[in-house]
Amino acid sequence: MAYLIAEIGFSHSGDLDLALRMIESAARSGADAVKFQSFFADDLYFPNHELYPIFKAGEISPDAHRMLKNAADSNGVDFLSTPFSVYWVDELSKLNPAGYKIASMDLNNPVLLAAVARKGGKVYLSTGGGELEEARQAVALLRKNGAAEICVFHCVSNYPTMPEEAMLGMIPELKKEMGVRVGFSDHTLGTAVATAAVALGAEVIEKHFTIDKNLPGPDHKISANPEELSMLKKSIKEAENAIKAPLPGAQNRPDSNKVHLMRRGIYAACAINKGDVVTLEKLKLVRPEVTPLNMLDSIVGKPARKDFKEMEPL
């Protein structure tokens, strides 16, 4: 089944208790992993930038990261994070995370890509705003530096992303071009687009998660709440069951036992005497199937092998 990541990011706004509650809620809602963002505001902006205070408030310490990792372990979900500097790559590696996520903004950052790859773990690479060639180059760099496993995320970096902007056709394209697992970092509202992504081959779904859409912060309103995450988990399972191909042979079809009831059979439309030449006019093709229609050529134009009563199958 597709691996479902609840993207908590820095929606906790530095509140460790809130972050811990979000882990518990995500686990109860069916997430396979929780993901955070590991940074200092200075890694991203100069202090005079308008967004600097928001990111400053979202900082959490290395010790707090360890508490989040322990909470994820206790709740039976994997712990992932996005490092925004080499310092945070090193700090996260001490926690033995289930993987590292490269944010779309660092798709073309060779320093960070190499630092993550050298840890030898799983790498989830987001491609929002990027070109296919940039993704190829990033994957090549990750491989060169020892990444154990790479999953490329199709992503559109609009918040929220409208369904018509989702470009899900990139999922099979990335799978063909990259030769790696492909996922979908979903910024749409609801569950329909992410479910469609699974049907198109996405093996990992990342969905922003909140316990309350009314909490302050930039991501809560576009995030899935616990009910929506549970719905997404259910929809993914249903989609995967729906696209399964049967094994060769009709006996493996779930409706094979009903075929004879819905198909037509060959019946006598009137009494037919033994030796009479059978014509179409003497036949009625109705349900259920007893003698299949692919036998018509061996019946029509041939003498009847015995007497047939009206409505009797031939």
Buried (B, 14 or more C-beta within 10 A) or exposed (E): EBBBBBBBBBBBBBBBEBBBBBBBBBBEBBBBBBBBBBBBBEBBBEEEEEEBEBBBBBBBEBEBBBBBBBBBEEBEBBBBBBBBBBBBBEBBBEBEBBBBBBBBBBBBBEEBBBBBBBBEBBBBBBBBBBEEEEBBBBBEBBBEBEBEEBBBBBBBBBEBBEEEEBEBEBBBBBBEBBEBBBBBBBBBBBBEBBBBBBBBBBBBBBBBBBBBEEBEBBBBBBBBBBEBBBBBBEBBBEBBEEEEEEEEEEEEEEEEEEEEEEBBBBBBBEEBEEEEEBEEEBBBBEEEBBBEEEEBEEBBEEEBEEEBEEEEEB
